[in-house]
Amino acid sequence: MHRFGRIVWAPGAGWLAGCVFLAGLGGCFAEDPPRIAPELVDSVQVTRIEPGPSCQTLGAVEGRSSDDDDSYPSAYEAVRERAALRGGNYVVIDAISGPMMAPGGVYDASITIRGRLYGCSVGLPWASARVPAPQAYVAEAPACGAP
């Protein structure tokens, strides 16, 4: 036994202490998913309409339904979270792929949404979207005295 002040160290205890220390660090290096403020996720608009000229292209983005919930809303939330994490607030959907048979005969029940990510100026990015204005509805007025 070795004595270091008040600490008594037994021979062979070094590797045990090292293992306990490393096991404790294992939790520090676990792959935790990144977190983001819900307000930022809520500000992400997902649509099929092209954005306006004030938006900057940030690249491609993808959202996949979770292992626990293979549904469209799960994939939709995933694409919004990834968009917010990358600093975007507008996603144009390019493709949605659903459950399918993967190579090797494995059934993949997940849903994936793929799109293009944009960063639009603060406000309503979809208000400046390049969409043709709707045609006015014009109907003839009923004749006077008609039932």
C-alpha positions in Angstrom: 0.0 0.0 0.0 1.1 3.5 -0.8 0.2 6.5 1.3 -0.5 9.9 -0.4 -1.4 12.2 2.5 -4.7 10.9 3.7 -5.3 8.7 0.7 -4.2 5.1 0.9 -3.6 3.5 -2.5 -3.5 -0.3 -2.8 -1.3 -1.9 -5.5 -3.4 -2.9 -8.6 -6.1 -0.4 -7.7 -4.9 2.0 -10.4 -6.4 0.1 -13.3 -9.7 -0.3 -11.4 -9.9 3.5 -10.7 -9.0 4.2 -14.3 -11.9 1.9 -15.5 -14.3 3.5 -13.2 -13.2 7.0 -14.4 -13.5 6.0 -18.1 -16.9 4.4 -17.5 -18.0 7.6 -15.9 -16.8 9.6 -18.9 -18.7 7.3 -21.3 -21.9 9.2 -20.5 -20.2 12.5 -21.3 -19.4 11.3 -24.9 -22.8 9.8 -25.6 -24.3 11.0 -28.8 -27.0 13.3 -27.6 -29.2 14.8 -30.4 -28.7 18.6 -30.7 -31.4 20.7 -29.0 -33.0 23.9 -30.3 -35.5 26.4 -29.0 -39.1 25.4 -29.9 -39.7 29.0 -31.1 -37.1 28.5 -33.8 -38.6 25.2 -35.0 -42.1 26.8 -35.0 -40.8 29.6 -37.3 -39.8 27.1 -40.0 -42.3 27.1 -42.9 -42.5 23.9 -45.0 -44.2 24.1 -48.3 -44.1 23.3 -52.0 -44.1 27.0 -53.1 -40.8 28.6 -54.2 -39.6 31.3 -51.9 -39.3 35.0 -52.8 -36.2 36.8 -54.0 -35.2 37.9 -50.5 -34.4 34.3 -49.5 -30.9 32.8 -49.5 -30.2 29.2 -50.5 -28.7 27.1 -47.7 -28.6 23.7 -49.4 -30.5 20.5 -49.1 -32.3 19.3 -46.0 -33.9 15.9 -45.1 -36.2 14.8 -42.3 -36.9 11.2 -41.5 -39.6 9.8 -39.2 -38.4 8.5 -35.9 -38.0 4.8 -35.0 -40.8 5.1 -32.5 -43.2 6.9 -34.8 -43.2 6.1 -38.6 -45.7 8.8 -39.5 -45.7 11.9 -41.8 -46.0 14.3 -38.8 -42.8 12.8 -37.3 -40.9 13.3 -40.6 -42.4 16.8 -40.9 -41.2 17.8 -37.4 -37.8 16.2 -38.2 -37.3 18.3 -41.3 -38.3 21.5 -39.4 -35.9 20.7 -36.6 -33.0 20.1 -39.0 -33.9 23.3 -40.9 -33.8 25.4 -37.7 -30.5 23.8 -36.6 -29.0 24.8 -39.9 -30.2 28.4 -39.6 -33.0 28.2 -42.1 -36.7 29.1 -41.8 -38.2 28.1 -45.2 -38.2 24.6 -46.8 -39.4 23.8 -50.3 -40.4 20.1 -50.4 -38.9 18.3 -53.4 -39.8 14.7 -52.6 -41.6 12.5 -50.0 -40.7 8.9 -49.8 -42.8 6.5 -47.8 -42.6 2.9 -46.6 -40.8 0.7 -49.0 -39.0 -2.6 -49.4 -35.3 -1.9 -49.1 -32.6 -3.9 -50.8 -32.2 -7.4 -49.3 -35.9 -7.8 -48.7 -36.0 -5.6 -45.5 -39.2 -3.5 -45.0 -38.4 0.1 -44.2 -41.5 1.8 -42.7 -40.0 5.2 -42.3 -41.1 8.3 -44.2 -38.6 10.8 -45.5 -39.1 14.4 -46.6 -36.4 15.9 -48.8 -36.2 19.5 -49.8 -34.3 22.7 -50.3 -33.5 24.9 -47.3 -33.6 28.7 -47.4 -32.9 31.5 -45.0 -35.4 34.3 -45.5 -35.5 37.7 -44.0 -37.3 38.0 -40.7 -41.0 38.4 -41.1 -43.2 36.3 -43.3 -40.9 34.7 -45.9 -43.9 33.0 -47.6 -45.6 36.4 -48.1 -43.0 37.3 -50.8 -43.2 33.9 -52.5 -43.4 33.9 -56.2 -46.9 32.6 -56.7 -49.3 33.8 -59.4 -52.1 35.8 -58.0 -55.4 34.0 -57.9 -57.9 34.9 -60.6 -60.8 37.1 -59.5 -64.1 35.4 -59.3 -66.7 37.3 -61.3 -70.3 36.4 -61.3 -73.2 38.2 -62.8 -75.4 40.0 -60.4 -79.0 38.6 -60.3 -81.6 40.6 -62.2 -83.7 43.0 -60.1 -86.9 41.4 -58.8 -85.6 37.9 -59.5 -86.2 35.3 -56.7 
